[in-house]
Every structure is written in structure tokens, then in C-alpha cells.
Amino acid sequence: MEHKKIKTFATIALLEGISYVLLLGVAMPLKYIFDFPEAVTVVGWAHGVLFMLYALWLVLCWKEYAWSFSRVTGYFIASLLPIVPFVVERRLKKEYALA
């Protein structure tokens, strides 16, 4: 069975994680150390869009795959912490045997 929504959610989790790491590890230092606030504007905007997509796809997957409330809560909290969206992406790929 093909899991298109799960595959899309896993991809969004990966991209959201990357954007979060870039925001905290690259854009913020550029803003505060090198006085280059435009980096935060651009990366922050991209991260915000990816965060909203993450939340939307999380709800869509919750409905379609009847995930438990605790699973959805855990995945949502994961989106708030740096690096943890990578764990979500790997777990989904393993559980649903995504390529």
C-alpha cells in the first residue's frame, strides 16, 4: 500500500528540521554576531511556512491513519525542538517502509 500522505509528511518533517537548524545555527549567528538580520528574515519565513505545513500534514495524517492523540502530541512537540523532526522522519520511513 502506498502511503502518499505519510511520505509527504516525512519529507516536510525533514525540511522543517533542516530549516530549524539553519535558523538557529546559521541565521541567528549571522544576525547577532555579524549584524545581518536579513538572514533571519529569509530563513525564518521559510521555517514558518514549513512549520505550518508540518502541522497541517500532521492533522491530515492523524485523520487518515487514525493515529493516537499521544502520537500526534509527540510529533507536534517534536516540531518545537531542534533535531527531533529528523527522528520523526526516520521513524515514519521505517514504520511505513518508505523509500
N, C-alpha and C positions, 0 to 999 in steps of 0.2 A: 504494500500500500504506500502510495506517495503522500508525503506529509508536507505540502507546499507552505502552509501557514507556519509550521514548525521550522522549516528550513529558512523561511524569510525572517522569522523571529530570531533564530540563531545568528543569522547574518547581521541583523540590526544590533543584537547584543554585542557582537564582535566590534562593529563600527562604533557603537556607543562607548564601549570600553576604551577603544583607541582614542576617541575624541576626548574622553575624560582625562586620560593620561597625558595627552598633548596639552590640554588646558592647564592642568596642574603642573606638569613638568617642563613645558616649553613656554606657553603663552604667559603664564603668571610671572615667571622669572624675567621674561622679556619686558613685561610691563613695569615691574617693581625694581628690577636691577638696572635695566638698560633704558628706562623711560620710553618704552614703545607700547603704548596702550592699544594700538590698533590690532595687535596680535590677539589680545583677549576679545576684542570686538568680533573678529572673524571666527576664531576657534570657538568662542563662547556661543555665538549664534548657531554654528554647525552642531555643537554639542546639545544645545537646547532643542533643535529640531529632531536630532536623533533620540534624545530622551523622550520627547513626546511620541515619536514613532514606537519606541520601546514599550511605553505604557499602553499605547493603543493596541499593538500586536499582542501584548500580554493579555489584555482583556479578550481579544478575539480568540486566542488560543485557549484561554480559560473556558470560554463558552463552548467552543467546538470540541475540545478534548476532555471536558468535564474535570479539569484539574481541581484539586482540593484548595480550599481557602488558604491553608498554611503554605502550600507550594507557591501559590500566587503571591502571597505576602512575602515569602522568602525571596522570590525573584524580583519583586519590587524593591525590597531593601537592598538587594544586590546591585541594583542600578544606582543606588546612592553612594556606594563605596567604590573607590578606585580599585581596579584589577579584578574585582569579583564578577563583573559581566563576562569576563573570559571563562570563568568557571561555569557559568550558566550555559554559554555557547558550547563548551566541550561536553557538558552533561547532556544537553539536548542531542548533540550529534551522536553520542554513544547510545543513549536510550532509544532513539528513533532510527538508528543506523543510517544517518545521513552521510552522503558523500562529500 
